[in-house]
Amino acid sequence: MKNPLHVLYAIFEASPFVQTGGLGDVGGALPTALSRKGCDVRVMLPKFGSIPAHFRQQMESVTHFYVPLGWRNEYCGIELLEWKGVPYYFLDNEYYFRREKPYGYFDDGERIAFFSKAVTESIRHLPDFPCHILHCNDWHTALSTVYLREFYCGLPQYDVIRTVFTVHNLHYQGIFGSQVLGDVLGLNGVPAAADQLTLRGDVNFMKGALCYSDILTTVSPTYAKEIRNSYFGEKLEDLFNSRWDRLYGILNGIDTEDYDPARDQALAAPYDAAHFAKKKVNKLALQRELNLEVNAEIPLLVMVSRLTEQKGLDLLLRILDELLLSRVEVAILGTGDAKYENALREIAWRHPGRMNASLFFETALSRRFYAGADVLMMPSRFEPCGLSQMIAMRYGTLPVVRETGGLRDTVQSYNKYTGEGTGFSFANFNAHELLFTLKEAARVYREEPKAWRRMVARAMAADFSWNRPAQTYLEIYRRLVPG
């Protein structure tokens, strides 16, 4: 591209540096896809203490400065590391970021406000990067759009910048008491910002970005529609409806080079659609690893997920015993709320050889789950996009999903009359609808192997790469920066 767009992509986590969920996948993959299309994209995230040492040792110091935040004046360093052709800037402040995990501290509001302010302040310290677009993600970077307009307006380097804000999960908004407005954010003397950030007496970081950003996006077309009603809108539906003409639903992708069963070294036997028989080798190996009955004829149903209410664990727990009375095996991988972990542990204890509960997370094991399973269970109450169902289809494992958010956009439900489909789905958040759908999936696996194989072939051929989403983002950037 002769005159490339310069995009500063601010996010709180990015694979392979730091990741707690799907946000990290996006931070590690979308910038690469944008770069391949000629966009000059640079990623900015905190320099967390949990970043592996071999990455930290490769970082080069760029500059340092001080960030005014309320009554504070805090140090910030910028360190650079290039990954897959994309420059990653790490903002360094050991007091705020040298901790064991990214979230879960008493001062998260202050830490994240500092990061947001440091993102906007850093632009003036990168003279070789004339930023056109500031693209922020979720509540951790939401305040950057507010600070940009309220504190940097009138500066030549800043007035040309347009803002895009992506909602990855509306359930997490960054809500704090009203006292943070002045003491932490330094916005008590800015009436417009105070008004736009306040919701029902509290300060809501995400609401600020929803009001201040030029363009709003979320991570699937269906979720963009859902958040405009009260069931999914998390008390912000009126705001989305007022700005609907600036709201886009862009389906996330997955890194198809990383998630490739033909080259995945974690598997017992790599395979592709042309050598699908090797998937059976992975199934038998996984059954042995999990102490399940080793039998390729038994449908193996798995879940790879955070164990939270959002993911439909209440539905699954309600029907697991009845499901296990049929000839199936169930395996769960993930961590989460103690009540769900304890319940799964107890059910697995009562069904030895038929159920395994691996209540931890390990990346290599998750890949063996995707490769060895026949069915992936995702009965989510809501799911902005979801990546597990796309990864599962890439590995030839058919998903059973509830028709919500990105699950509805990515999984075509099996039609027994036409043979169409790439998985199975149910509409209502109802335990017995889930049970019926899981039993139907198991029945098709056992009794209609040709129909199952055709579905698997379609699922593996589906394009879930970042190419199309990256192109859509690029078109949005171009509309914001004409010429």
Backbone torsions as a table, in degrees:
resi	resn	phi	psi	omega
1	MET	NA	124.6	-174.0
2	LYS	-62.8	-48.0	178.3
3	ASN	-120.1	84.8	-172.4
4	PRO	-69.5	151.3	170.1
5	LEU	-73.0	138.8	178.2
6	HIS	-105.7	113.3	-174.6
7	VAL	-118.2	124.1	172.1
8	LEU	-97.5	115.6	-172.6
9	TYR	-105.1	104.2	-175.8
10	ALA	-97.4	126.8	-177.3
11	ILE	-153.1	155.0	-173.5
12	PHE	-90.5	-15.0	177.1
13	GLU	-151.7	150.2	-179.0
14	ALA	-154.8	127.5	175.0
15	SER	-71.4	140.0	9.2
16	PRO	-97.0	13.5	-173.1
17	PHE	-79.9	-52.0	177.6
18	VAL	-152.0	136.1	-176.2
19	GLN	-155.8	131.7	173.2
20	THR	-118.7	-10.8	-178.9
21	GLY	-171.6	-156.1	-175.9
22	GLY	-64.5	-25.0	178.3
23	LEU	-58.3	-40.0	179.0
24	GLY	-65.1	-35.0	176.3
25	ASP	-61.4	-43.1	-179.8
26	VAL	-64.6	-45.8	-179.1
27	GLY	-62.4	-24.8	179.8
28	GLY	-94.0	-14.5	-172.5
29	ALA	-115.1	-44.0	-177.0
30	LEU	-61.6	-45.6	178.6
31	PRO	-57.2	-37.3	178.0
32	THR	-63.5	-43.0	179.2
33	ALA	-64.8	-38.4	177.1
34	LEU	-66.1	-40.4	179.8
35	SER	-62.1	-39.5	-179.9
36	ARG	-66.1	-19.1	177.7
37	LYS	-94.0	10.3	174.9
38	GLY	94.3	4.4	179.7
39	CYS	-83.0	135.8	174.7
40	ASP	-86.0	87.8	-177.1
41	VAL	-106.9	135.7	178.4
42	ARG	-130.1	133.2	-174.4
43	VAL	-98.7	140.7	178.4
44	MET	-127.3	126.6	179.1
45	LEU	-149.6	166.3	179.9
46	PRO	-68.9	150.8	173.3
47	LYS	-89.2	84.9	-176.8
48	PHE	-73.5	149.7	176.2
49	GLY	-65.7	-20.3	-178.3
50	SER	-84.0	-5.0	176.4
51	ILE	-63.3	131.2	-177.5
52	PRO	-53.4	144.6	-173.7
53	ALA	-59.3	-35.3	-176.6
54	HIS	-68.0	-26.2	173.6
55	PHE	-76.6	-42.9	-178.9
56	ARG	-60.2	-36.6	-178.7
57	GLN	-69.4	-22.0	-179.8
58	GLN	-87.3	-11.4	-176.3
59	MET	-71.3	141.7	178.3
60	GLU	-114.6	135.5	180.0
61	SER	-70.2	132.9	179.1
62	VAL	-102.2	-53.2	-179.5
63	THR	-168.2	178.2	171.9
64	HIS	-148.4	159.5	-177.4
65	PHE	-161.9	-177.9	179.2
66	TYR	-118.6	141.7	-174.8
67	VAL	-109.8	118.6	173.9
68	PRO	-76.6	125.3	-179.2
69	LEU	-140.4	102.2	-174.0
70	GLY	61.9	-125.1	178.3
71	TRP	-89.5	0.5	-176.3
72	ARG	-91.5	162.0	171.4
73	ASN	-140.5	95.3	-166.6
74	GLU	-104.0	142.5	177.2
75	TYR	-66.7	143.9	172.3
76	CYS	-145.7	126.3	173.7
77	GLY	-106.9	153.2	174.1
78	ILE	-115.3	125.1	176.7
79	GLU	-122.1	145.3	-170.5
80	LEU	-118.2	137.2	172.2
81	LEU	-144.1	131.1	178.6
82	GLU	-94.8	132.6	-178.0
83	TRP	-135.5	121.4	-178.8
84	LYS	53.0	39.0	177.0
85	GLY	82.4	2.8	-178.1
86	VAL	-113.3	129.2	174.8
87	PRO	-72.6	128.1	174.9
88	TYR	-110.4	121.4	175.9
89	TYR	-97.9	127.6	179.0
90	PHE	-108.9	121.7	179.7
91	LEU	-86.9	124.0	-170.3
92	ASP	-106.4	119.6	167.1
93	ASN	-151.6	106.3	-170.6
94	GLU	-65.6	-31.7	179.7
95	TYR	-62.4	-43.8	-176.6
96	TYR	-84.3	-32.5	-167.1
97	PHE	-117.7	-14.7	-179.2
98	ARG	-83.8	72.2	-178.3
99	ARG	-133.9	168.6	-172.1
100	GLU	-69.8	-28.6	-177.1
101	LYS	-142.0	161.8	-176.3
102	PRO	-71.1	-33.7	-171.5
103	TYR	-127.7	175.4	170.7
104	GLY	95.1	26.3	-179.1
105	TYR	-115.0	157.5	-176.7
106	PHE	-62.3	-26.7	-176.6
107	ASP	-106.2	28.8	-179.3
108	ASP	-57.4	-37.8	179.6
109	GLY	-59.8	-43.8	180.0
110	GLU	-70.6	-41.3	-179.2
111	ARG	-61.4	-43.9	-176.0
112	ILE	-77.1	-32.3	173.6
113	ALA	-63.9	-40.9	177.0
114	PHE	-60.3	-46.4	-179.4
115	PHE	-60.4	-44.0	-179.3
116	SER	-62.0	-43.1	-179.8
117	LYS	-69.3	-38.0	-179.9
118	ALA	-65.3	-34.1	177.7
119	VAL	-60.0	-49.3	-178.1
120	THR	-69.2	-39.2	179.9
121	GLU	-65.3	-33.6	-175.1
122	SER	-66.0	-23.7	-175.8
123	ILE	-58.6	-37.7	-179.3
124	ARG	-73.9	-12.6	-179.2
125	HIS	-101.0	11.1	176.4
126	LEU	-122.1	72.5	-172.3
127	PRO	-64.0	-22.0	179.9
128	ASP	-86.4	6.9	-175.6
129	PHE	-130.9	88.4	178.7
130	PRO	-76.6	91.3	-171.1
131	CYS	-64.0	129.4	173.4
132	HIS	-99.4	-40.6	-174.7
133	ILE	-127.3	129.7	168.5
134	LEU	-105.8	111.9	-177.4
135	HIS	-106.3	112.8	-176.4
136	CYS	-108.1	154.5	-172.8
137	ASN	-133.8	121.7	176.5
138	ASP	57.9	-179.2	-168.5
139	TRP	-67.1	-18.2	-178.1
140	HIS	-67.3	-21.9	179.8
141	THR	-121.2	5.3	-174.0
142	ALA	-58.5	-38.3	-176.1
143	LEU	-68.1	-18.8	179.1
144	SER	-58.5	-38.5	-179.9
145	THR	-68.3	-33.8	177.9
146	VAL	-69.7	-49.9	-179.8
147	TYR	-60.2	-38.6	-178.5
148	LEU	-56.6	-45.7	-176.3
149	ARG	-80.4	-32.6	-173.8
150	GLU	-89.3	-31.0	-174.3
151	PHE	-113.4	-15.2	-175.0
152	TYR	-120.2	5.5	178.8
153	CYS	-64.3	134.5	179.3
154	GLY	101.2	-15.5	177.0
155	LEU	-84.4	128.4	-173.6
156	PRO	-53.2	-40.0	-176.8
157	GLN	-68.4	-20.7	-174.8
158	TYR	-102.2	-30.4	-173.8
159	ASP	-64.6	-22.3	-179.9
160	VAL	-83.7	-9.7	-173.1
161	ILE	-77.8	132.8	172.7
162	ARG	-110.4	155.4	-170.9
163	THR	-120.8	139.5	172.9
164	VAL	-124.2	134.9	179.6
165	PHE	-126.8	127.1	-178.8
166	THR	-108.9	126.5	174.5
167	VAL	-91.1	114.2	177.9
168	HIS	-92.0	-35.3	177.5
169	ASN	-154.3	107.9	-174.5
170	LEU	-68.6	-16.3	-178.3
171	HIS	-64.8	-26.1	-179.0
172	TYR	-110.1	110.7	-170.1
173	GLN	-118.2	-13.0	-176.4
174	GLY	75.5	70.2	-176.4
175	ILE	-106.9	127.1	-177.7
176	PHE	-138.2	164.8	179.7
177	GLY	-63.9	157.5	-174.5
178	SER	-61.5	-21.4	-177.0
179	GLN	-65.2	-21.9	-177.8
180	VAL	-71.4	-17.8	-175.7
181	LEU	-57.3	-45.3	179.6
182	GLY	-94.9	-49.1	-173.1
183	ASP	-64.1	-39.1	-176.2
184	VAL	-103.0	-50.1	-172.4
185	LEU	-82.9	-22.6	-178.1
186	GLY	69.5	29.2	-175.9
187	LEU	-114.6	13.4	-178.2
188	ASN	-67.9	-20.5	177.8
189	GLY	-95.3	13.4	-178.6
190	VAL	-120.5	89.1	-173.5
191	PRO	-55.8	-39.1	-178.4
192	ALA	-63.3	-43.8	-179.9
193	ALA	-66.8	-40.6	178.4
194	ALA	-59.2	-40.8	179.8
195	ASP	-68.0	-43.6	-176.2
196	GLN	-73.6	-24.4	-179.1
197	LEU	-89.2	-15.1	-173.5
198	THR	-90.8	133.9	176.0
199	LEU	-142.1	114.5	178.7
200	ARG	54.6	41.6	174.6
201	GLY	86.9	-9.9	179.3
202	ASP	-107.1	164.3	174.1
203	VAL	-92.4	124.8	-175.6
204	ASN	-118.5	106.5	-176.0
205	PHE	-58.7	-46.0	-176.1
206	MET	-63.8	-38.1	179.9
207	LYS	-57.7	-36.3	178.3
208	GLY	-59.0	-45.8	179.7
209	ALA	-67.3	-35.3	179.6
210	LEU	-65.3	-28.3	178.9
211	CYS	-86.5	-36.1	-170.8
212	TYR	-92.9	-20.5	-172.5
213	SER	-78.6	149.5	178.9
214	ASP	-72.3	-39.6	-179.4
215	ILE	-132.7	139.5	175.2
216	LEU	-112.8	137.0	174.0
217	THR	-132.3	158.0	169.2
218	THR	-138.3	178.2	-157.4
219	VAL	-97.7	13.7	169.3
220	SER	-165.4	151.0	178.8
221	PRO	-60.9	-41.2	-179.1
222	THR	-66.3	-40.7	179.1
223	TYR	-64.1	-34.2	177.1
224	ALA	-62.0	-32.1	175.9
225	LYS	-79.3	-40.6	-176.1
226	GLU	-62.6	-40.0	-175.1
227	ILE	-72.0	-1.1	174.9
228	ARG	-90.8	3.1	173.9
229	ASN	-121.3	163.3	-168.2
230	SER	-68.7	-26.7	-178.0
231	TYR	-66.3	-38.9	-178.1
232	PHE	-104.7	-13.5	-168.7
233	GLY	-76.0	-10.2	175.6
234	GLU	50.9	41.4	176.5
235	LYS	73.1	8.3	178.2
236	LEU	-116.3	10.9	-175.9
237	GLU	-61.2	-34.6	179.9
238	ASP	-64.2	-36.9	179.3
239	LEU	-67.7	-41.5	177.7
240	PHE	-65.4	-37.3	178.6
241	ASN	-68.2	-34.0	179.2
242	SER	-72.3	-21.7	-178.5
243	ARG	-119.0	27.4	-175.1
244	TRP	-59.0	-29.3	-178.4
245	ASP	-74.2	-8.4	177.1
246	ARG	-114.1	12.2	-176.5
247	LEU	-107.4	125.9	-179.5
248	TYR	-123.6	137.5	172.6
249	GLY	-101.8	110.9	-177.1
250	ILE	-118.9	114.6	-176.2
251	LEU	-64.6	130.6	174.3
252	ASN	-64.3	164.3	173.3
253	GLY	-119.8	-172.5	172.3
254	ILE	-128.8	160.2	177.5
255	ASP	-78.5	97.9	-174.5
256	THR	-72.6	-14.6	173.6
257	GLU	-78.8	-38.2	178.7
258	ASP	-74.0	-48.4	178.5
259	TYR	-90.7	82.4	-178.0
260	ASP	-135.9	107.3	-176.8
261	PRO	-62.5	-18.3	179.2
262	ALA	-76.5	-19.0	-176.1
263	ARG	-126.9	7.6	-174.8
264	ASP	-77.3	113.2	-176.4
265	GLN	-75.4	-10.0	179.2
266	ALA	-79.6	-11.7	-173.2
267	LEU	-88.4	154.3	175.4
268	ALA	-67.5	-35.4	-179.8
269	ALA	-149.1	103.1	175.8
270	PRO	-57.3	150.6	-176.1
271	TYR	-156.9	168.3	171.3
272	ASP	-141.4	-173.8	-176.0
273	ALA	-63.0	-30.8	-179.4
274	ALA	-78.2	-17.2	179.7
275	HIS	-127.9	51.0	-170.6
276	PHE	-70.3	-21.3	-179.2
277	ALA	-58.8	-24.5	180.0
278	LYS	-70.1	-15.9	176.1
279	LYS	-61.6	-33.3	178.6
280	LYS	-60.4	-37.0	178.0
281	VAL	-60.0	-41.5	179.3
282	ASN	-67.5	-36.3	178.7
283	LYS	-64.5	-49.0	-179.3
284	LEU	-62.5	-37.5	178.1
285	ALA	-66.0	-39.6	179.5
286	LEU	-69.0	-40.4	176.8
287	GLN	-59.1	-42.7	177.8
288	ARG	-64.4	-44.3	-178.2
289	GLU	-61.3	-34.3	-176.0
290	LEU	-96.4	7.0	-179.1
291	ASN	59.3	37.8	173.1
292	LEU	-98.3	163.9	176.2
293	GLU	-61.1	127.9	-177.1
294	VAL	-86.5	99.6	-175.2
295	ASN	-157.9	112.9	-176.9
296	ALA	-66.9	-19.2	-177.7
297	GLU	-78.8	-17.0	-179.3
298	ILE	-85.4	123.8	177.4
299	PRO	-61.4	129.8	179.2
300	LEU	-106.3	115.4	-176.9
301	LEU	-107.2	127.7	-176.6
302	VAL	-127.7	161.4	169.9
303	MET	-133.3	130.3	174.8
304	VAL	-121.2	105.7	-166.9
305	SER	-167.1	159.3	161.3
306	ARG	-68.4	139.0	-175.8
307	LEU	-94.6	83.1	-178.1
308	THR	-132.1	168.1	-179.6
309	GLU	-59.8	-36.7	-179.8
310	GLN	-56.5	-34.0	-172.3
311	LYS	-83.7	6.0	175.6
312	GLY	80.8	23.3	-179.7
313	LEU	-63.1	-31.3	179.1
314	ASP	-62.8	-40.1	177.0
315	LEU	-64.7	-47.4	-175.6
316	LEU	-63.2	-43.7	-179.2
317	LEU	-64.0	-32.3	-179.3
318	ARG	-64.4	-30.4	-171.5
319	ILE	-117.0	0.6	-173.6
320	LEU	-60.6	-45.0	-178.6
321	ASP	-60.4	-45.4	179.7
322	GLU	-65.6	-39.0	178.7
323	LEU	-61.9	-40.9	-176.4
324	LEU	-73.4	-11.3	173.8
325	LEU	-72.8	-24.6	173.6
326	SER	-82.2	170.7	-173.6
327	ARG	-83.8	76.3	176.9
328	VAL	-138.4	165.0	171.2
329	GLU	-121.8	147.6	-177.4
330	VAL	-129.3	136.3	175.6
331	ALA	-136.3	135.4	-178.5
332	ILE	-120.9	134.2	175.9
333	LEU	-128.4	122.9	177.1
334	GLY	152.7	171.6	176.8
335	THR	-127.5	164.7	179.1
336	GLY	171.5	-140.9	-176.0
337	ASP	-65.1	140.1	-175.3
338	ALA	-60.6	-36.0	-177.4
339	LYS	-63.9	-35.7	178.6
340	TYR	-75.6	-40.3	178.4
341	GLU	-60.7	-45.8	-179.0
342	ASN	-64.0	-40.9	-179.7
343	ALA	-65.3	-42.8	179.6
344	LEU	-66.8	-38.3	178.8
345	ARG	-62.1	-40.7	-178.2
346	GLU	-69.6	-40.7	179.4
347	ILE	-66.8	-40.4	177.6
348	ALA	-62.6	-36.9	178.3
349	TRP	-63.7	-35.1	-178.9
350	ARG	-80.8	-13.6	-177.9
351	HIS	-128.4	62.2	-179.3
352	PRO	-64.2	140.7	-179.5
353	GLY	81.5	-11.3	179.1
354	ARG	-116.1	-22.7	-179.4
355	MET	-140.4	140.7	175.6
356	ASN	-128.1	133.2	175.5
357	ALA	-117.7	101.7	177.4
358	SER	-94.9	92.6	-170.0
359	LEU	-90.8	62.4	176.0
360	PHE	-158.6	179.7	174.5
361	PHE	-132.5	134.0	177.2
362	GLU	-142.4	124.4	-173.7
363	THR	-58.3	-46.2	-178.3
364	ALA	-62.7	-40.4	178.9
365	LEU	-66.3	-37.6	178.5
366	SER	-60.2	-37.4	178.9
367	ARG	-68.6	-34.7	176.1
368	ARG	-69.4	-30.9	174.0
369	PHE	-63.5	-49.4	-178.6
370	TYR	-60.9	-39.6	-176.0
371	ALA	-78.1	-33.2	-173.7
372	GLY	-90.3	-18.3	-175.1
373	ALA	-81.6	161.7	170.2
374	ASP	-97.9	-35.6	-175.3
375	VAL	-134.0	137.4	171.4
376	LEU	-105.9	129.8	-179.3
377	MET	-97.9	124.0	176.2
378	MET	-139.2	75.0	-178.5
379	PRO	-88.0	49.2	-168.6
380	SER	-64.6	142.8	171.7
381	ARG	-67.5	-43.2	169.2
382	PHE	-146.5	152.6	-177.9
383	GLU	-151.4	98.5	-177.7
384	PRO	-49.7	-47.9	175.3
385	CYS	-136.9	-64.0	-174.6
386	GLY	85.9	131.9	175.8
387	LEU	-111.8	-28.2	-174.9
388	SER	-58.8	-39.5	-178.4
389	GLN	-66.5	-33.8	178.5
390	MET	-72.1	-40.4	177.4
391	ILE	-63.3	-44.3	-179.6
392	ALA	-58.7	-46.0	-179.8
393	MET	-64.2	-36.5	176.6
394	ARG	-58.8	-32.4	-178.9
395	TYR	-95.5	8.7	177.1
396	GLY	76.9	23.0	176.7
397	THR	-107.6	126.2	-173.0
398	LEU	-86.3	131.4	-179.1
399	PRO	-85.7	146.4	166.9
400	VAL	-111.3	114.9	-170.6
401	VAL	-130.9	158.3	167.4
402	ARG	-87.3	146.1	-174.6
403	GLU	-79.8	82.8	179.2
404	THR	-147.8	148.1	174.3
405	GLY	49.2	-136.5	-177.4
406	GLY	-68.0	-19.5	176.8
407	LEU	-65.1	-40.4	178.1
408	ARG	-66.8	-33.4	-176.3
409	ASP	-78.8	-19.1	-172.6
410	THR	-111.5	-21.8	-175.1
411	VAL	-112.2	118.8	174.7
412	GLN	-91.0	119.7	-174.1
413	SER	-69.9	143.5	-178.8
414	TYR	-62.2	131.4	175.5
415	ASN	-113.0	110.1	-174.1
416	LYS	-68.6	-16.5	-178.9
417	TYR	-85.9	-35.4	-178.5
418	THR	-104.7	-16.8	-177.3
419	GLY	82.5	-0.8	-179.4
420	GLU	-71.0	160.4	174.0
421	GLY	132.8	157.9	173.8
422	THR	-127.7	10.5	-179.1
423	GLY	174.1	-159.0	-178.2
424	PHE	-133.8	148.3	-178.6
425	SER	-146.4	160.5	173.9
426	PHE	-138.4	155.8	-168.3
427	ALA	-93.1	-48.0	-170.5
428	ASN	-93.1	151.2	178.1
429	PHE	-79.1	78.4	-170.9
430	ASN	-138.9	130.4	-173.5
431	ALA	-63.1	-39.5	-176.1
432	HIS	-79.7	-21.9	168.9
433	GLU	-65.7	-39.9	175.3
434	LEU	-61.8	-47.3	-179.1
435	LEU	-59.4	-46.4	179.8
436	PHE	-59.9	-43.0	-176.5
437	THR	-68.7	-40.0	177.5
438	LEU	-65.0	-41.3	178.3
439	LYS	-65.1	-37.2	178.4
440	GLU	-66.1	-40.4	177.5
441	ALA	-61.7	-43.7	179.0
442	ALA	-64.2	-38.2	179.0
443	ARG	-63.7	-45.8	-179.9
444	VAL	-62.8	-40.2	178.6
445	TYR	-58.8	-43.4	-176.1
446	ARG	-78.6	-41.4	-167.2
447	GLU	-102.3	-18.6	-177.2
448	GLU	-130.3	66.3	-175.0
449	PRO	-61.6	-33.2	179.4
450	LYS	-68.3	-43.0	177.4
451	ALA	-62.8	-39.9	178.8
452	TRP	-62.6	-44.3	-177.7
453	ARG	-65.7	-36.9	177.7
454	ARG	-65.1	-41.1	177.0
455	MET	-62.2	-42.8	178.8
456	VAL	-60.3	-42.6	-179.8
457	ALA	-61.8	-42.1	178.2
458	ARG	-66.0	-41.2	-179.4
459	ALA	-62.4	-43.6	-178.2
460	MET	-69.9	-24.8	-179.1
461	ALA	-86.9	-10.5	-178.2
462	ALA	-63.4	142.6	-178.9
463	ASP	-93.6	101.9	176.1
464	PHE	-111.7	24.2	179.0
465	SER	-71.8	172.3	178.6
466	TRP	-84.4	0.1	-174.7
467	ASN	-59.8	-50.7	-177.7
468	ARG	-69.1	-47.2	176.6
469	PRO	-58.5	-40.8	-179.8
470	ALA	-62.0	-39.7	178.2
471	GLN	-63.8	-39.7	178.7
472	THR	-64.9	-44.0	176.8
473	TYR	-61.8	-40.8	-179.6
474	LEU	-62.2	-39.5	177.7
475	GLU	-65.6	-37.4	176.3
476	ILE	-65.4	-44.8	177.5
477	TYR	-57.2	-44.1	-176.8
478	ARG	-64.8	-36.7	178.3
479	ARG	-67.2	-33.0	179.2
480	LEU	-74.7	-27.5	-177.7
481	VAL	-122.9	75.5	-177.6
482	PRO	-61.7	141.1	178.2
483	GLY	81.5	NA	NA
